[in-house]
Amino acid sequence: MQPEVLQSYFKRGVATLCVLSLLREGEMYGYEIAQALGDISGGRFVLPEGTLYPILYRLEDNGYLDTKRVLVGKRMTRVYYLLTERGRQYCDTLLEDYQSIQTGVQLILEHRGTER
């Protein structure tokens, strides 16, 4: 399997958590979220719009995000995404699960087969 395909599997698994974590800091619009993910990760976590927007729509449909539409210029409307209280709780749950799994994976990777 190609390295970029493997990255795609890992990325999909944590993309929702990363988006929610960014929105804990405050409202953001889609392009701003995508840029922040790339910038903060040093270019290691780039989420294309075709992947980001379905995540945002799903989170909104499930009540984890609210939206605010703001007129920018004469005709353009920008949609800002805001984390709801339910979204904060969901983010906390995902983070706990992620940290637990990460710890488990690290233990497996460090295991040397001496405990049998």
N, C-alpha and C positions, 0 to 999 in steps of 0.2 A: 504494500500500500504506500502511496506517495505521502511524503511528510505533510504537504498542504491538506491532504484529505484527512489525515490524523488530526491536524490542528483544527479542522472544521468540526470534527466530532467533539473534541474538548471544548471548543468555543461555544457550540450550541448548548452544551451542558451548563455553562456558567454565564451565558449572555444575559439571561433574565436577572440574575443576581447582580451583575455589574451595572445594568441599567437602573435597577431599583436603588442600588447604592449611590449612584451619581445623583439621583433625584432626591435622596435624603438631604442633600446640601441645598436644594431649592429647585424651583421650576426651570425647565429647559425646553427648547424646541428640538425637533428631531435632528437636524443637521448639527446643532450644538452638542447633542449627546454623542453623535458619531465622532465628531472632532475630539471631544474630551476623552473618549475611550482610547483613541489612537494616541493622543498627546500624553496622557497620564501613563499609558503602558509603554511609552517609548516606541510606538509603532508596532508592537507585538500583538495587539488586540485591535484589529481593524474590523469593524462590523459594517458591511455594505447596507445601503438603504433597503434593498430587497429582503434583507434579514431583519433589520432593525424595526421597520414599520409594522410588520406582522406581530412582533413581540409587543410593541406599544399598543396596538389595537387589541390584542388579547388581554393585556393587563388592564386596559380601560374597560373592556367588556366584563371582566371579572370584578370590577369595583376597586382595583388597586390603584388606579390613576384617575384623576379628573383632568379635563382640558380647559384651556382658556384661549380664546381666539383674539388676536390683537392685530389691528390694521397697521400695516407697515407701508409707508408711502401712500400713494393714491388708491391702489387697487389690490396690493398683495396682503393676504392675511397669513399671519404666522400662528401656528398652533403650539401653545406651551403645554407641557405635561407636568402635572403636580401630583405628588404622592399623597394618597389618602391615609387616614389612620389605619385602615385595613391593609393598605399597601405597606405601611411601616411594619406592621405585625408580620406580614407575609415575608418581607425582606429579612426580618430577624430570624424567622423559622428557616428560610433558605440558607442564611449565613451559618446557623448552628449545624444544619445538615452538611453543608459544604466543609466546615471545619472538622467535623467528625469523620467524614469520608477522607479528607485530606490526611488526617492523622493516621487513619487505618491504612491508607495507601503507603504512606511514608514508613510505617512499621513493616509492611510487607516488603517494600523495596530494600529496607535495611536488614531484613532477616537473613541470617547466614546458614540456616539449617542445623543449628546446633541444639535446638530445643526439642529433640525427638526422643 
